[in-house]
Amino acid sequence: MKILEDCLQSEMVNQADLVQLRGQRRRLVACTIKNGVVNDFSSISLSGGSVRALVAGRSWGFSSTNLLDARNVEQMLRHAIKLAKASLKLKHEEIALEPVPVVKRDETTPTRKPLRDVPMEEIVEIPREAYRGAKEVGANVADIKATFMTIEDDKFFLSSEGSRIHQSSTRVLLFVDVLAKRNARFCPASENLGHTGGMELFDKTSPHSLGKTVAEKAVRLLDAKAPPAGKFHIVVDPTLCATMLHEAIGHPLEADLAMSGGGFGNQMGQPVSSELITIYDSGHTSNGLGFFLFDDEGVECKRTNLIEKGVLTSFMHDRTSAALANVSPTGNAHAWDYSVEPLIRQTNIGIEAGDYSLEEMIEGVEEGLLLEGTFGGQADVNADFTFGFQNAKRIQKGKLAEEFQGANVAGNAIEVFKTIDAVGREAILRPGACGKYQFALQGRIVPAIRCEMMVGGAGGR
């Protein structure tokens, strides 16, 4: 903080309209067990800083360094200003930034079981326990991969406007992937845990039980056939709903995509979903992987209602898009690390819980499917999507019947969300990751939903 503060006192700062300095220290530990063998065990530490400088009201310059000493930080500032000036002749439009309050905060995310209390030699036992749980399921378990990861961050933000922010956080994750095999037939399954916090992540679900659950699903689905294809009345489990929400609704609600012609771009104030749906983004969601009190522009990450009772009310904004839209920034400017510029990202995106139990949602379906699990997928800015699910169960006259292997769903999320006629009363916090230009860890808070959707395609990853 002192090195960055001293840099802000430099005379060079006066050559820019605005200077934003970021510093970061990160320690990342990852351990992967594949089929009982340690495939990777690494501990990576990084530190560095970056600067954004706005010159003449229309040109940004950006520079970063992994050498956080006074000389290199000052040189970083000089480079950023030089880059901004060099590109001035190519920049003709004024860059407006929505004003924000000056913030001076020092925050540490609480952890009940800190990582420092776990010896390195015990770290390997976490994915190993997940492997053992999966291996117990039997001879049909052909391939097991378990990865445990921790990320400890100290982030610093200083600006020439006066803000001084330090945020310290810890994130813990466990991924389990299993492939079951019988003769020439294969079936995959996967699941993950993750939160902002410490080793209390495993208080409710142990690595052993997670591994066993994933393997049991993969083996069970060896006996299942492919699901029927067509348009169905569908109950979507929170695991798949989380993927749909993030990819097909969340991304089109990010202002840089929405305001450049995305599917929600010209629908502000219009119904875009069932009136049962309220969607929000909040960096303050406790334990969510996207937990941040402030973003990388120094803006508070408060809850933003994006869709209220079916009506589009806001996009996710940084300071630039907020000024263009004449609204307040929403705290959604985030960078994966110090070496890259912040861009508009989701933090913890959620759907408010409704009034139905899962049993009541199923009882209301005469003929349809319950879809569970996710293998990810893709969506575009118009909210058109294709996602994979891990397994399905037939619903006949309000009761669950035979189980099917995974396949794909497809459609337009705006149209699908307009068909929602029931929302589950329990919203579950799910971990998630995103690759929009940069990597990011984010949270999703999702209930089950009931809607109409197309099912088809082959099962698998």
C-alpha positions in Angstrom: 0.0 0.0 0.0 2.8 2.4 0.8 4.6 1.8 -2.5 1.4 2.5 -4.4 0.6 5.5 -2.2 4.0 7.0 -2.8 3.5 6.5 -6.6 0.3 8.5 -6.4 2.2 11.5 -4.9 4.4 11.6 -8.1 4.3 14.7 -10.2 3.5 12.5 -13.2 0.0 11.9 -11.8 -0.8 15.5 -12.7 -0.4 14.6 -16.4 -3.6 12.5 -16.2 -7.2 13.2 -15.5 -7.5 10.0 -13.4 -5.1 7.4 -12.1 -6.2 4.1 -10.7 -3.5 1.9 -9.1 -4.0 -1.8 -8.2 -1.7 -4.1 -6.3 -2.1 -7.8 -5.5 -0.6 -10.7 -3.7 -1.9 -14.2 -4.5 -1.1 -17.7 -3.3 -2.7 -20.5 -5.3 -2.4 -24.1 -4.2 -3.7 -26.9 -6.4 -3.5 -30.7 -6.0 -4.9 -33.2 -8.5 -5.3 -36.9 -7.8 -6.0 -39.0 -11.0 -6.7 -42.7 -10.4 -5.0 -42.7 -7.1 -1.8 -41.0 -8.2 -0.8 -37.4 -7.5 -0.9 -35.9 -11.0 -0.1 -32.3 -9.9 0.7 -30.6 -6.7 1.7 -27.0 -7.0 1.9 -23.8 -4.9 2.2 -20.6 -6.9 2.7 -17.2 -5.4 2.5 -14.0 -7.4 2.5 -10.3 -6.7 2.4 -7.2 -8.8 0.6 -4.0 -9.7 -1.0 -2.2 -12.5 -2.1 1.3 -13.4 -4.8 2.8 -15.6 -4.4 6.4 -16.6 -7.0 8.5 -18.3 -5.5 11.4 -20.4 -7.3 14.3 -22.0 -10.7 12.8 -21.2 -10.6 10.3 -24.0 -7.7 7.9 -23.9 -6.8 5.2 -21.4 -3.3 3.8 -20.9 -2.6 0.6 -19.0 0.6 -0.9 -17.7 1.5 -3.6 -15.2 4.6 -5.0 -13.5 5.4 -8.1 -11.4 8.1 -6.1 -9.5 6.4 -4.2 -6.8 9.2 -1.7 -5.8 9.2 2.0 -6.0 11.3 2.2 -9.2 9.2 -0.2 -11.2 5.9 1.1 -10.0 6.9 4.6 -11.0 8.0 3.3 -14.4 4.6 1.5 -14.7 2.9 4.9 -14.2 5.1 6.5 -16.8 4.3 3.8 -19.4 0.6 4.0 -18.8 0.6 7.8 -19.3 2.8 7.5 -22.4 0.5 4.9 -23.9 -2.5 7.0 -23.3 -0.9 10.0 -24.9 0.3 8.0 -27.9 -3.2 6.8 -28.8 -4.8 10.2 -28.3 -4.8 11.0 -32.0 -6.9 7.9 -32.6 -9.4 8.6 -29.9 -12.1 11.2 -30.8 -14.9 10.4 -28.3 -14.9 11.7 -24.7 -14.9 9.0 -22.0 -17.3 9.8 -19.3 -17.1 8.1 -15.9 -20.0 8.1 -13.5 -18.9 9.8 -10.3 -18.5 7.5 -7.2 -17.9 8.1 -3.5 -14.4 8.2 -2.1 -13.9 5.0 -0.1 -11.3 4.1 2.5 -11.7 0.5 3.7 -9.6 -2.4 5.0 -11.6 -5.6 4.8 -10.9 -9.3 5.4 -13.3 -12.1 4.5 -14.0 -14.2 7.7 -13.0 -17.9 7.7 -14.0 -20.3 10.5 -11.3 -22.8 9.5 -8.3 -20.9 8.0 -6.0 -22.5 5.5 -3.0 -21.7 7.6 -4.2 -24.3 10.1 -3.9 -27.0 7.4 -0.3 -28.4 6.9 0.7 -28.9 3.2 1.1 -32.6 3.7 -2.6 -32.8 4.6 -3.7 -30.9 1.5 -3.2 -34.0 -0.6 -5.5 -36.0 1.5 -8.5 -33.9 0.4 -8.6 -35.0 -3.2 -7.3 -38.4 -2.2 -10.4 -38.8 0.0 -12.6 -37.9 -2.9 -10.8 -40.5 -5.0 -11.3 -43.2 -2.3 -15.0 -42.4 -2.0 -15.4 -42.8 -5.8 -13.3 -46.0 -5.9 -15.5 -47.7 -3.3 -18.4 -47.7 -5.7 -16.9 -50.7 -7.6 -15.2 -52.1 -10.7 -17.3 -50.1 -13.1 -15.6 -46.9 -12.1 -13.0 -46.6 -14.8 -11.5 -43.1 -14.3 -11.4 -40.7 -11.4 -10.0 -37.2 -11.2 -10.3 -35.0 -8.1 -8.8 -31.5 -7.9 -8.5 -29.4 -4.7 -7.7 -25.7 -5.1 -7.2 -22.7 -2.7 -6.8 -19.1 -3.7 -5.7 -16.5 -1.1 -5.8 -12.9 -2.3 -4.7 -9.5 -0.9 -5.9 -6.8 -3.3 -5.2 -3.1 -3.1 -6.9 -0.2 -4.9 -5.9 3.4 -4.9 -7.1 6.3 -7.1 -6.2 9.9 -7.6 -9.8 10.6 -6.6 -8.9 9.6 -3.0 -10.1 6.0 -2.6 -7.9 3.6 -0.7 -9.2 0.0 -0.4 -7.6 -3.2 0.8 -9.5 -6.5 0.5 -8.3 -9.9 1.7 -10.1 -13.1 0.8 -9.8 -16.9 0.7 -11.5 -19.3 -1.8 -11.6 -23.1 -1.6 -12.8 -25.5 -4.3 -13.0 -29.2 -5.0 -13.8 -30.7 -8.4 -14.6 -34.4 -8.9 -15.0 -36.1 -12.4 -15.8 -39.8 -12.8 -16.1 -42.0 -15.9 -17.9 -45.3 -15.5 -17.5 -48.1 -18.0 -19.2 -51.4 -18.7 -18.1 -53.3 -21.8 -18.0 -50.7 -24.6 -20.4 -48.3 -22.8 -19.1 -45.2 -21.0 -20.9 -42.7 -18.8 -19.5 -39.5 -17.2 -20.6 -37.6 -14.1 -19.1 -34.6 -12.2 -19.8 -32.3 -9.3 -17.9 -29.5 -7.5 -17.9 -27.6 -4.2 -16.6 -24.1 -3.7 -17.0 -21.0 -1.6 -15.3 -17.8 -0.3 -14.2 -19.0 3.1 -12.0 -21.7 4.7 -12.0 -25.4 5.2 -15.5 -25.2 6.7 -16.6 -25.9 3.1 -16.5 -29.6 3.9 -18.6 -29.4 7.1 -21.8 -30.4 5.3 -20.3 -32.5 2.4 -17.0 -34.4 2.9 -14.6 -35.0 0.0 -15.3 -38.8 0.5 -19.0 -38.4 0.2 -18.8 -36.1 -2.8 -16.6 -38.6 -4.6 -18.9 -41.5 -3.8 -22.0 -39.6 -4.9 -20.5 -38.7 -8.3 -19.3 -42.3 -8.9 -22.6 -43.8 -7.9 -24.4 -41.5 -10.5 -21.9 -42.4 -13.2 -22.4 -46.2 -12.6 -26.1 -46.0 -12.2 -26.5 -44.2 -15.6 -24.7 -47.1 -17.4 -28.1 -48.8 -17.3 -30.0 -45.8 -18.5 -31.0 -45.1 -22.1 -31.0 -41.8 -24.0 -33.8 -39.4 -23.2 -36.6 -38.7 -25.6 -36.2 -35.7 -27.9 -38.7 -32.9 -28.3 -40.3 -30.0 -26.5 -41.3 -30.9 -22.9 -42.7 -29.4 -19.7 -39.5 -29.6 -17.7 -38.4 -29.2 -14.1 -34.8 -27.9 -14.1 -32.7 -28.8 -11.1 -30.6 -25.9 -9.5 -27.4 -27.4 -10.9 -28.5 -27.0 -14.5 -30.5 -23.8 -13.7 -27.2 -22.2 -12.5 -25.5 -22.8 -15.8 -28.5 -21.5 -17.8 -28.7 -18.4 -15.5 -25.1 -17.5 -15.8 -24.5 -18.2 -19.5 -27.9 -17.4 -21.2 -29.3 -14.7 -18.9 -26.3 -13.3 -17.0 -23.9 -12.6 -19.9 -26.6 -10.8 -22.0 -27.3 -8.6 -19.0 -23.7 -7.4 -18.8 -23.8 -3.8 -20.1 -20.9 -4.1 -22.6 -22.8 -6.9 -24.3 -26.3 -5.6 -23.9 -25.5 -2.1 -25.1 -23.6 -3.4 -28.1 -26.8 -5.0 -29.5 -27.4 -8.1 -27.3 -30.8 -9.7 -26.8 -31.7 -7.4 -23.9 -30.3 -4.3 -25.3 -33.5 -2.4 -26.2 -35.9 -4.0 -23.8 -35.3 -1.9 -20.6 -38.6 -1.6 -18.7 -40.1 -4.4 -20.8 -41.3 -7.9 -19.7 -38.5 -10.3 -20.6 -39.4 -13.2 -18.3 -42.3 -14.8 -16.3 -43.5 -12.5 -13.6 -42.5 -15.1 -11.1 -38.8 -14.3 -11.8 -36.6 -11.8 -10.1 -33.0 -11.9 -11.0 -30.2 -10.0 -9.2 -26.4 -9.8 -8.9 -24.7 -9.2 -5.5 -21.1 -9.2 -4.6 -22.1 -9.2 -0.9 -23.6 -12.8 -1.0 -21.9 -14.5 2.0 -19.6 -17.4 0.9 -20.3 -16.9 -2.8 -17.3 -17.4 -5.0 -18.0 -13.9 -6.3 -17.9 -12.3 -2.9 -16.4 -8.8 -3.2 -17.2 -5.7 -1.1 -15.7 -3.5 -3.8 -14.9 -4.0 -7.5 -11.6 -3.1 -9.3 -12.8 0.5 -9.9 -13.4 1.0 -6.2 -17.2 0.8 -6.5 -19.2 -1.0 -3.9 -20.6 -4.4 -5.1 -24.1 -3.9 -3.7 -27.2 -6.0 -4.8 -28.5 -4.9 -8.2 -32.0 -6.1 -9.3 -31.7 -6.9 -13.0 -35.1 -8.3 -13.7 -37.9 -7.6 -11.2 -41.1 -9.8 -11.5 -40.3 -10.4 -15.1 -39.5 -6.8 -16.1 -35.9 -5.8 -17.1 -34.8 -3.0 -14.7 -31.0 -2.8 -14.9 -27.8 -4.1 -16.6 -24.5 -4.8 -14.8 -22.3 -1.7 -15.2 -18.8 -0.4 -14.8 -18.3 3.4 -14.5 -18.0 3.9 -18.2 -21.2 2.1 -19.3 -23.1 3.6 -16.3 -22.2 7.1 -17.6 -23.4 6.2 -21.1 -26.7 4.9 -19.6 -27.0 7.7 -17.1 -27.3 5.3 -14.2 -25.1 4.5 -11.2 -22.3 1.9 -11.6 -23.2 -1.5 -10.0 -19.8 -2.7 -8.8 -19.3 -5.2 -11.7 -15.9 -4.1 -13.0 -13.5 -7.0 -12.1 -10.1 -8.3 -13.3 -8.8 -11.8 -12.7 -5.5 -10.5 -11.5 -3.4 -7.3 -11.4 -2.0 -7.9 -14.9 -5.2 -7.3 -16.8 -7.8 -4.5 -17.0 -11.2 -4.9 -15.3 -14.2 -5.6 -17.4 -17.9 -6.1 -16.7 -18.4 -9.4 -14.9 -21.1 -11.1 -12.8 -20.3 -11.6 -9.1 -23.0 -13.8 -7.6 -26.0 -13.9 -9.8 -29.2 -15.2 -8.4 -32.9 -16.0 -8.8 -35.2 -15.2 -5.9 -36.8 -18.3 -4.4 -40.5 -18.9 -5.1 -43.3 -20.9 -3.4 -43.0 -24.5 -4.6 -41.3 -27.5 -3.2 -39.6 -29.8 -5.8 -42.3 -32.4 -5.1 -45.1 -29.9 -5.9 -43.3 -28.8 -9.1 -43.2 -32.4 -10.2 -46.8 -33.1 -9.2 -47.9 -30.3 -11.6 -46.4 -32.1 -14.7 -48.6 -34.5 -16.6 -45.9 -35.6 -19.0 -42.3 -34.2 -18.9 -38.8 -34.5 -17.6 -36.7 -33.6 -14.5 -33.3 -32.5 -15.7 -30.3 -32.8 -13.2 -26.6 -31.9 -13.3 -24.7 -29.9 -15.9 -21.9 -30.4 -18.4 -21.8 -26.7 -19.3 -22.5 -25.3 -22.7 -22.6 -22.1 -24.5 -24.9 -19.1 -25.2 -24.6 -15.9 -27.3 -25.5 -12.3 -26.6 -29.0 -12.9 -27.9 -29.6 -15.5 -25.2 -29.7 -18.4 -27.6 -28.1 -21.4 -25.8 -27.1 -25.1 -25.9 -26.4 -26.8 -22.6 -25.6 -30.4 -21.5 -27.3 -32.1 -18.6 -26.0 -35.2 -16.8 -29.2 -37.2 -16.3 -33.0 -36.9 -16.6 -36.0 -38.6 -15.0 -39.3 -39.0 -16.8 -42.3 -37.4 -15.1 -45.6 -39.2 -15.7 -48.9 -38.0 -14.2 -47.0 -36.0 -11.5 -44.6 -38.9 -10.5 -41.0 -39.7 -11.3 -40.5 -42.7 -13.5 -37.5 -44.1 -15.4 -34.1 -42.4 -15.4 -32.2 -41.4 -18.6 -28.6 -40.5 -19.5 -27.6 -37.0 -20.2 -28.2 -35.1 -23.4 -28.6 -31.4 -24.5 -31.2 -28.7 -24.1 -31.4 -25.8 -26.5 -33.5 -22.6 -27.1 -33.6 -18.9 -26.4 -33.4 -18.1 -22.7 -35.7 -15.1 -22.9 -38.4 -17.2 -24.5 -37.8 -20.2 -22.1 -37.9 -17.9 -19.0 -41.3 -16.5 -20.2 -42.7 -20.0 -19.9 -41.7 -20.5 -16.2 -44.8 -21.3 -14.2 -43.2 -22.4 -10.9 -40.1 -21.5 -8.9 -38.6 -23.6 -6.1 -38.7 -22.3 -2.5 -35.1 -23.3 -1.8 -32.4 -21.3 -3.6 -29.0 -23.1 -3.5 -25.6 -21.3 -3.6 -23.5 -22.9 -6.4 -19.9 -22.4 -7.4 -19.1 -21.3 -10.9 -16.4 -20.2 -13.2 -16.4 -18.0 -16.3 -14.0 -17.4 -19.3 -15.2 -14.1 -20.7 -11.9 -12.8 -22.1 -10.3 -13.6 -18.6 -10.9 -16.3 -16.1 -13.2 -15.6 -13.1 -14.7 -17.4 -10.2 -18.4 -16.5 -9.5 -21.4 -17.7 -7.5 -24.9 -18.5 -8.6 -27.9 -18.6 -6.2 -30.6 -20.7 -7.8 -33.8 -22.6 -7.1 -35.4 -25.2 -9.3 -37.6 -23.8 -12.0 -40.4 -25.3 -14.2 -40.6 -24.3 -17.8 -40.9 -25.5 -21.4 -37.8 -26.4 -23.3 -36.4 -28.4 -26.2 -34.5 -31.6 -25.4 -32.4 -33.5 -27.9 -28.9 -34.6 -29.0 -26.5 -37.2 -27.7 -25.5 -37.6 -24.1 -22.0 -37.1 -22.8 -19.5 -34.3 -22.1 
